[in-house]
Amino acid sequence: MQRLPSPTVELPKPPESARPASAPGGGPRPQPQSVDEVSAALAEHGYLADEGLATVIFLAITLGRPLLLEGEAGVGKTEVAKVLSRWTGGELLRLQCYEGIDVAQAVYEWDYSRQLLHLRAAEAGGASAEQAENELYSERFLVRRPLLQAIAHADGAVPVLLIDEVDRADDEFEAFLLEILSDYTVTVPELGTFRAEVPPLVILTSNRTRDVHDALKRRCLYHWVEHPGFEREVAIVRLRAPQVSELLARQVAAAVASLREMELYKPPGVAETVDWAQAIAALSRSQIDAWSVESTLGSVLKYREDTDRVRQAGVAQLVQAAVLRATS
C-alpha cells in the first residue's frame, strides 16, 4: 500500500516564557553586539581567537549564515563549534564526514529491528495489516541523525551543528548538504517535511584534502584558520594547561614554531603544542632540555619520518634555538 506524505511539519519557535534568557539554562540564539563581545565570550570559555576569526564568528551569528573554516589539521577549527556550544548552551550536534556517508548516517533512518518487533506484536494481537503499517512509520520509530536533529529542534537554545571534515565526503553528499543548508528543511516521505523556523548555528570544517565546491562555499561565510602567532600560542598553552610554567610554555611554543618551519609531513598543531608542554611538565621539568625533548617527541610528532628528520637535524640545536627564541 502506498503511503501519501503528510503535510509540512512546522516547528514553531518556543514562546518567550519558555525560553530563558541565559545560555546555561537553554536560552535562544546569542545576539552579540560587537566583535569584542564575541572575543571575550570565546576567551571565557577557553578559546583565544584572533580578530579575524572573532569577526567572522560574529557575522555568522548575526547574519544567520553557515561558517566554513578551512586550515591545516590541529589549528582549532573543530574547537570553535565546541566553544560556541558551551557559550550558547545549545546542544552540539556533530556530523563526522567520510567517504561514502549517506542520508542514513547524516539525516535519518528507521529503526527496523523495533519496527519488526512491533509488527510481530501487532499481528499476534490481531491488528489489521493497514493499522500495523500505519503505526510502523511514526515518530517513535524514527532515528534522528545530526542534520534532522538540528533542523527539528523545538525547545531550548539553538543547537550548534558541526559538519566536520566536509572535504572527506563525496560530491553527491556535498550537493545534498547544499540543499539542506539552503532552506533548512528535511523531507521524510512517510511523515512530511520538517522545517526549522530558527536555523541552527552551523560550523563546517575542512582540512582541504580536496577543494570544497564553489556552490557550498558561496552559501557560507569563509575563514582560513592560521596557526597562532607566538605570543597567542603561549597564551593558549597557559590557558589549556595552567600547570605549565610561563618559561616552559614559551620554550615549547618556540620549539613548535621551529618544527613548523621544517619540511615535515605533518607539522604540529596547537593541540600538539599543549600536549607537548603537558608531557614535559609531567616529567617534572620547568624548562626544556635535550633529554626531555627527545623523550617526548611522540607527543608533538605523529610520523616516524618526521621524528627521524628532527633527530637528524639535531635535538640539541632545536632546544638551543627554542631557548633563544623564547627569551628574545
C-alpha positions as CSV (number, residue, x, y, z in Angstrom):
1,M,0.0,0.0,0.0
2,Q,1.5,3.3,-1.0
3,R,1.5,5.9,1.8
4,L,0.9,9.6,0.9
5,P,3.2,12.1,2.7
6,S,1.7,14.2,5.4
7,P,1.6,17.9,5.3
8,T,4.5,20.1,6.2
9,V,5.5,19.8,9.9
10,E,6.0,23.3,11.1
11,L,8.3,23.7,14.1
12,P,7.1,26.8,15.9
13,K,9.5,28.9,17.9
14,P,9.0,28.3,21.7
15,P,7.2,31.1,23.5
16,E,9.3,33.7,25.2
17,S,8.2,32.5,28.6
18,A,9.6,29.0,27.8
19,R,13.0,30.4,26.7
20,P,15.3,31.6,29.5
21,A,17.5,34.5,28.6
22,S,20.7,32.9,30.0
23,A,22.6,30.4,27.9
24,P,23.3,27.9,30.6
25,G,19.5,27.5,31.2
26,G,18.9,26.9,27.5
27,G,18.4,30.4,26.1
28,P,17.8,31.4,22.5
29,R,20.5,32.2,19.9
30,P,23.0,34.7,21.3
31,Q,22.9,38.2,19.9
32,P,26.4,39.7,20.4
33,Q,26.6,43.4,19.9
34,S,30.3,43.6,18.8
35,V,33.3,41.6,17.8
36,D,34.9,42.3,21.1
37,E,32.0,40.7,22.9
38,V,32.5,37.6,20.8
39,S,36.2,37.5,21.6
40,A,35.5,37.9,25.3
41,A,32.9,35.2,25.3
42,L,35.2,32.8,23.5
43,A,38.0,33.5,25.8
44,E,35.8,33.0,28.8
45,H,35.0,29.5,27.5
46,G,38.6,28.6,26.8
47,Y,39.2,29.7,23.2
48,L,41.6,32.6,22.3
49,A,40.5,33.7,18.8
50,D,42.3,36.3,16.7
51,E,40.4,39.3,15.4
52,G,39.7,37.8,12.0
53,L,38.2,34.7,13.4
54,A,36.2,36.5,16.1
55,T,34.9,38.9,13.4
56,V,33.7,36.1,11.1
57,I,32.0,34.3,14.0
58,F,30.2,37.5,14.9
59,L,29.0,37.8,11.3
60,A,27.9,34.2,11.2
61,I,25.8,34.6,14.3
62,T,24.4,38.0,13.4
63,L,23.6,37.1,9.8
64,G,22.5,33.5,10.4
65,R,24.9,32.1,7.9
66,P,26.9,28.8,8.0
67,L,30.6,29.3,8.6
68,L,33.2,27.3,6.7
69,L,36.5,27.1,8.4
70,E,39.5,25.8,6.4
71,G,43.0,25.2,7.6
72,E,45.6,22.6,8.5
73,A,44.7,19.9,11.0
74,G,45.2,21.0,14.6
75,V,44.6,24.7,14.3
76,G,41.4,24.7,16.3
77,K,38.6,24.6,13.7
78,T,36.6,21.9,15.4
79,E,37.1,23.6,18.8
80,V,35.2,26.6,17.6
81,A,31.9,24.7,17.4
82,K,32.6,23.1,20.9
83,V,33.2,26.5,22.4
84,L,30.1,28.0,20.7
85,S,28.1,25.2,22.2
86,R,29.4,25.9,25.7
87,W,28.8,29.6,25.3
88,T,25.3,29.5,23.9
89,G,24.1,26.5,25.9
90,G,22.9,24.8,22.7
91,E,23.4,21.1,22.1
92,L,26.5,20.3,20.0
93,L,25.4,18.0,17.1
94,R,28.5,16.6,15.3
95,L,28.4,15.1,11.9
96,Q,31.7,13.5,11.1
97,C,32.1,13.2,7.3
98,Y,33.8,10.4,5.5
99,E,33.8,8.9,2.0
100,G,30.5,7.1,1.4
101,I,28.5,8.9,4.1
102,D,24.8,8.8,3.2
103,V,21.4,10.0,4.3
104,A,21.0,7.2,6.9
105,Q,24.1,8.4,8.8
106,A,23.5,12.1,8.3
107,V,19.8,12.8,8.3
108,Y,17.6,9.9,9.5
109,E,16.8,6.2,9.3
110,W,14.1,3.9,10.5
111,D,14.7,1.6,13.5
112,Y,14.0,-1.6,11.5
113,S,14.5,-4.0,14.5
114,R,11.9,-2.2,16.6
115,Q,9.6,-2.0,13.6
116,L,9.8,-5.7,13.1
117,L,9.2,-6.5,16.8
118,H,6.2,-4.1,16.7
119,L,4.8,-5.8,13.6
120,R,5.0,-9.2,15.2
121,A,3.4,-8.0,18.3
122,A,0.6,-6.3,16.3
123,E,0.0,-9.5,14.3
124,A,-0.2,-11.5,17.5
125,G,-2.6,-9.0,18.9
126,G,-4.9,-9.4,16.0
127,A,-4.3,-5.9,14.5
128,S,-5.1,-5.4,10.8
129,A,-2.3,-5.1,8.2
130,E,-3.3,-1.5,7.5
131,Q,-3.2,-0.5,11.1
132,A,0.1,-2.2,11.7
133,E,1.6,-0.4,8.7
134,N,0.3,3.0,9.8
135,E,2.0,2.5,13.2
136,L,5.3,1.4,11.7
137,Y,6.1,4.8,10.1
138,S,5.6,7.1,13.1
139,E,7.9,9.3,15.2
140,R,8.5,6.5,17.7
141,F,10.5,4.5,15.2
142,L,12.3,7.5,13.5
143,V,16.0,7.7,14.4
144,R,17.1,11.3,14.0
145,R,20.7,11.9,12.9
146,P,22.5,15.2,13.3
147,L,21.1,17.1,10.4
148,L,17.5,16.3,11.3
149,Q,18.1,16.9,15.0
150,A,19.5,20.3,14.1
151,I,16.6,21.2,11.9
152,A,13.8,19.7,14.1
153,H,14.9,21.4,17.4
154,A,12.0,23.0,19.2
155,D,12.9,23.8,22.8
156,G,15.8,25.5,24.5
157,A,18.8,27.1,22.9
158,V,19.5,26.8,19.2
159,P,21.8,23.8,18.6
160,V,25.3,24.1,17.2
161,L,25.7,21.9,14.1
162,L,29.3,20.8,13.4
163,I,29.8,19.3,10.0
164,D,33.4,18.1,10.5
165,E,35.9,17.5,7.6
166,V,33.3,18.1,4.9
167,D,36.2,17.7,2.4
168,R,36.2,13.9,3.1
169,A,32.6,13.5,1.9
170,D,31.6,12.6,-1.7
171,D,30.5,15.2,-4.2
172,E,26.9,13.8,-4.1
173,F,26.7,14.3,-0.3
174,E,28.1,17.8,-0.6
175,A,25.4,18.6,-3.1
176,F,22.8,17.2,-0.8
177,L,24.3,19.2,2.1
178,L,24.0,22.4,0.0
179,E,20.3,21.7,-0.5
180,I,19.8,21.2,3.3
181,L,21.6,24.4,4.2
182,S,19.7,26.5,1.6
183,D,16.3,26.3,3.3
184,Y,16.9,24.2,6.4
185,T,14.2,21.6,5.6
186,V,14.2,17.8,5.6
187,T,11.5,15.7,4.0
188,V,10.7,12.3,5.5
189,P,8.3,10.8,2.9
190,E,6.4,8.8,5.4
191,L,5.9,11.8,7.8
192,G,6.2,15.0,5.9
193,T,8.6,18.0,5.8
194,F,10.4,19.2,8.9
195,R,11.3,22.9,8.7
196,A,13.4,24.9,11.2
197,E,12.0,28.4,11.9
198,V,15.2,29.3,13.7
199,P,18.2,27.8,11.8
200,P,21.0,26.2,13.9
201,L,24.4,27.7,14.2
202,V,26.4,25.8,11.6
203,I,30.1,25.3,11.5
204,L,31.7,23.4,8.6
205,T,35.4,22.4,8.8
206,S,37.8,21.3,6.0
207,N,41.4,20.2,6.1
208,R,41.5,20.9,2.3
209,T,42.3,17.3,1.3
210,R,40.2,18.3,-1.7
211,D,38.6,21.6,-2.7
212,V,35.0,22.1,-1.5
213,H,32.8,23.1,-4.4
214,D,32.2,26.8,-5.0
215,A,28.4,26.4,-4.6
216,L,28.8,25.3,-1.0
217,K,31.4,28.0,-0.3
218,R,29.0,30.7,-1.7
219,R,26.4,29.5,0.8
220,C,28.8,30.0,3.7
221,L,30.9,32.7,5.2
222,Y,34.6,31.6,4.9
223,H,37.7,31.9,7.0
224,W,41.1,30.3,6.7
225,V,42.4,29.5,10.2
226,E,46.1,30.1,10.6
227,H,48.5,28.7,13.2
228,P,48.5,31.3,16.0
229,G,51.4,33.7,16.5
230,F,54.0,33.0,19.1
231,E,52.5,35.1,21.9
232,R,49.0,33.8,21.3
233,E,50.2,30.2,21.3
234,V,51.9,30.8,24.6
235,A,48.7,32.2,26.0
236,I,46.7,29.2,24.7
237,V,49.1,26.8,26.4
238,R,48.9,28.7,29.6
239,L,45.1,28.7,29.4
240,R,44.7,25.0,28.4
241,A,47.5,23.7,30.7
242,P,47.7,26.1,33.7
243,Q,50.2,23.7,35.5
244,V,52.8,24.5,32.8
245,S,55.1,27.4,33.8
246,E,55.4,30.5,31.7
247,L,59.0,29.7,30.8
248,L,58.2,26.2,29.7
249,A,55.2,27.4,27.7
250,R,57.3,29.9,25.9
251,Q,60.1,27.4,25.1
252,V,57.7,24.7,23.9
253,A,55.9,27.2,21.7
254,A,59.2,28.4,20.3
255,A,60.3,24.8,19.6
256,V,57.0,24.1,17.8
257,A,57.4,27.2,15.7
258,S,60.8,25.9,14.6
259,L,59.3,22.5,13.8
260,R,56.7,24.2,11.6
261,E,59.5,25.8,9.6
262,M,60.9,22.4,8.8
263,E,59.6,20.4,5.8
264,L,57.6,17.9,7.9
265,Y,55.0,15.6,6.6
266,K,52.6,16.7,9.4
267,P,53.5,20.0,11.1
268,P,52.3,20.1,14.7
269,G,49.1,22.0,15.5
270,V,48.1,23.8,18.6
271,A,46.7,20.7,20.2
272,E,50.1,19.1,19.9
273,T,51.8,22.1,21.4
274,V,49.6,21.8,24.5
275,D,50.2,18.0,24.7
276,W,53.9,18.5,24.4
277,A,54.0,21.1,27.1
278,Q,52.0,18.9,29.4
279,A,54.2,15.9,28.7
280,I,57.4,17.8,29.5
281,A,55.8,19.2,32.7
282,A,54.8,15.7,33.7
283,L,58.5,14.8,33.7
284,S,59.0,17.4,36.4
285,R,60.8,19.8,34.0
286,S,60.3,23.6,34.3
287,Q,62.2,24.1,31.0
288,I,63.1,22.1,28.0
289,D,66.4,20.2,27.6
290,A,67.7,17.7,25.1
291,W,66.6,14.6,27.1
292,S,63.0,15.8,27.7
293,V,62.6,16.8,24.1
294,E,64.0,13.5,22.8
295,S,61.8,11.6,25.2
296,T,58.6,13.3,24.3
297,L,58.8,13.8,20.6
298,G,55.9,11.4,20.2
299,S,53.6,14.0,21.9
300,V,54.2,16.5,19.1
301,L,55.2,14.5,16.0
302,K,53.0,11.6,14.8
303,Y,55.0,10.2,11.9
304,R,58.3,8.3,12.0
305,E,59.7,10.2,9.1
306,D,59.1,13.5,10.9
307,T,60.8,12.3,14.1
308,D,63.8,10.9,12.1
309,R,64.1,14.3,10.3
310,V,64.2,16.2,13.6
311,R,66.7,13.9,15.1
312,Q,68.9,14.1,12.0
313,A,68.7,17.9,12.2
314,G,69.8,17.7,15.9
315,V,67.6,17.8,19.0
316,A,70.3,19.9,20.8
317,Q,70.2,22.5,18.1
318,L,66.3,22.6,18.3
319,V,66.5,23.1,22.1
320,Q,69.1,25.9,21.8
321,A,67.1,27.7,19.1
322,A,63.9,27.4,21.2
323,V,65.6,28.8,24.3
324,L,66.9,31.8,22.4
325,R,63.6,32.4,20.6
326,A,61.7,32.2,23.9
327,T,63.7,34.9,25.6
328,S,64.2,37.2,22.6
